[in-house]
């Protein structure tokens, strides 16, 4: 019984720490492009970066409000924000305007599409990128495990 309670406390701490790391990770350098310099997620996609921060910080708030069952929304929101431009371009046929194209065109601009391509194709991470990826994976696992546990 004590091990189960300890696991719950450890999951809470994992959610808190990974949420903070993820919220800070969007401002750290993901990679270095020779002419452009250090590239952070915030530098190339400001709106999306703040959405990631909002979703990351929503998880500790949900824990504080004892809404652990809704905790899975936070990592799902982060992943949707990160991959929205790539998903949009994959689901929209080339040369045709889809039914939602008017709405989604404003939501993801050129920099958003660039950020998704960059995020999907980074071959060499900087120290900030390693923190960001570690935090993202830990945040996802901790939130989903805590949501399933409650």
C-alpha positions as CSV (number, residue, x, y, z in Angstrom):
1,X,0.0,0.0,0.0
2,X,2.9,2.4,0.8
3,X,4.5,1.7,-2.6
4,X,1.2,2.8,-4.4
5,X,1.1,6.0,-2.4
6,X,4.7,6.7,-3.1
7,X,4.1,6.1,-6.8
8,X,1.3,8.7,-6.7
9,X,3.6,11.2,-5.0
10,X,6.4,10.5,-7.5
11,X,4.0,10.9,-10.4
12,X,2.8,14.2,-9.0
13,X,6.4,15.4,-8.7
14,X,7.2,14.1,-12.2
15,X,4.2,16.1,-13.6
16,X,5.4,19.3,-11.7
17,X,9.0,19.0,-12.7
18,X,8.4,18.0,-16.3
19,X,5.8,20.8,-16.8
20,X,8.3,23.3,-15.6
21,X,11.1,21.9,-17.8
22,X,8.7,21.9,-20.8
23,X,7.6,25.5,-20.2
24,X,11.2,26.6,-19.9
25,X,12.3,24.3,-22.8
26,X,10.5,26.2,-25.5
27,X,12.8,29.2,-24.8
28,X,16.1,27.1,-24.9
29,X,18.0,26.5,-28.1
30,X,16.8,23.4,-29.9
31,X,19.4,23.4,-32.5
32,X,21.9,25.6,-34.3
33,X,21.5,26.6,-37.9
34,X,24.8,27.9,-39.3
35,X,23.6,31.2,-40.7
36,X,20.5,31.7,-38.5
37,X,22.2,30.8,-35.2
38,X,20.6,29.1,-32.2
39,X,17.0,28.2,-32.8
40,X,14.5,27.9,-30.0
41,X,10.9,26.9,-30.5
42,X,9.8,30.4,-29.2
43,X,12.1,32.1,-31.8
44,X,10.4,30.5,-34.8
45,X,6.8,30.0,-33.5
46,X,5.9,32.5,-30.8
47,X,2.2,31.7,-30.6
48,X,2.7,28.0,-30.6
49,X,5.4,28.3,-28.0
50,X,3.0,30.1,-25.6
51,X,0.3,27.5,-26.3
52,X,2.8,24.8,-25.3
53,X,3.6,26.8,-22.1
54,X,-0.2,27.1,-21.3
55,X,-0.8,23.4,-21.8
56,X,2.3,22.5,-19.8
57,X,1.3,24.7,-16.9
58,X,-2.3,23.5,-17.0
59,X,-1.2,20.1,-15.7
60,X,0.0,21.3,-12.3
61,X,-3.1,23.4,-12.0
62,X,-5.3,20.3,-12.7
63,X,-3.4,18.4,-10.1
64,X,-3.8,21.2,-7.6
65,X,-7.6,21.3,-8.3
66,X,-7.7,17.5,-7.9
67,X,-8.8,16.9,-11.5
68,X,-6.2,14.2,-12.3
69,X,-8.7,12.4,-14.7
70,X,-8.5,15.4,-17.0
71,X,-4.8,15.4,-17.0
72,X,-4.4,13.7,-20.3
73,X,-5.7,16.9,-22.1
74,X,-2.4,18.7,-21.3
75,X,0.0,16.4,-23.2
76,X,-2.5,15.9,-26.0
77,X,-2.7,19.6,-26.4
78,X,1.1,20.0,-26.4
79,X,1.5,17.3,-29.1
80,X,-1.4,18.8,-31.2
81,X,0.3,22.3,-31.0
82,X,3.7,20.8,-32.0
83,X,2.4,18.9,-35.0
84,X,-0.6,21.0,-36.1
85,X,1.2,22.6,-39.1
86,X,2.5,19.2,-40.3
87,X,-0.9,17.5,-39.8
88,X,-2.6,20.4,-41.6
89,X,-0.3,20.1,-44.6
90,X,-0.5,16.3,-44.7
91,X,-4.3,16.3,-44.6
92,X,-4.8,19.1,-47.1
93,X,-4.3,18.0,-50.7
94,X,-1.9,20.1,-52.7
95,X,-3.6,22.8,-54.8
96,X,-7.0,22.4,-53.3
97,X,-8.7,24.4,-50.6
98,X,-10.3,22.3,-47.9
99,X,-13.4,23.1,-46.0
100,X,-11.4,24.3,-43.0
101,X,-8.6,26.0,-45.0
102,X,-9.9,29.5,-44.2
103,X,-9.7,28.9,-40.5
104,X,-6.5,26.9,-40.4
105,X,-4.6,29.3,-42.8
106,X,-4.6,32.0,-40.1
107,X,-3.7,29.5,-37.4
108,X,-0.5,28.3,-38.9
109,X,1.7,30.6,-40.9
110,X,4.9,30.1,-42.7
111,X,6.9,30.1,-39.4
112,X,4.6,27.6,-37.9
113,X,5.1,25.3,-40.8
114,X,8.8,25.8,-40.6
115,X,8.8,25.1,-36.9
116,X,7.0,21.8,-37.5
117,X,9.4,20.8,-40.2
118,X,12.3,21.8,-38.1
119,X,11.0,19.9,-35.1
120,X,10.4,16.8,-37.1
121,X,13.8,16.9,-38.9
122,X,16.3,17.9,-36.2
123,X,19.4,15.7,-36.6
124,X,21.6,17.4,-34.0
125,X,20.0,18.8,-30.8
126,X,21.6,21.5,-28.7
127,X,21.5,21.1,-24.9
128,X,18.1,23.0,-24.8
129,X,16.7,20.6,-27.4
130,X,17.7,17.6,-25.2
131,X,16.0,19.2,-22.2
132,X,12.9,20.0,-24.3
133,X,12.6,16.5,-25.7
134,X,13.2,14.8,-22.3
135,X,10.7,17.1,-20.7
136,X,8.1,16.5,-23.4
137,X,8.4,12.7,-23.2
138,X,8.5,12.7,-19.3
139,X,5.5,15.1,-19.2
140,X,3.5,12.9,-21.6
141,X,4.2,9.7,-19.7
142,X,3.7,11.2,-16.2
143,X,0.4,12.9,-17.2
144,X,-1.0,9.9,-18.9
145,X,0.0,7.5,-16.1
146,X,-1.4,9.9,-13.4
147,X,-4.7,10.2,-15.4
148,X,-5.0,6.4,-15.8
149,X,-4.1,5.9,-12.1
150,X,-6.9,8.2,-10.9
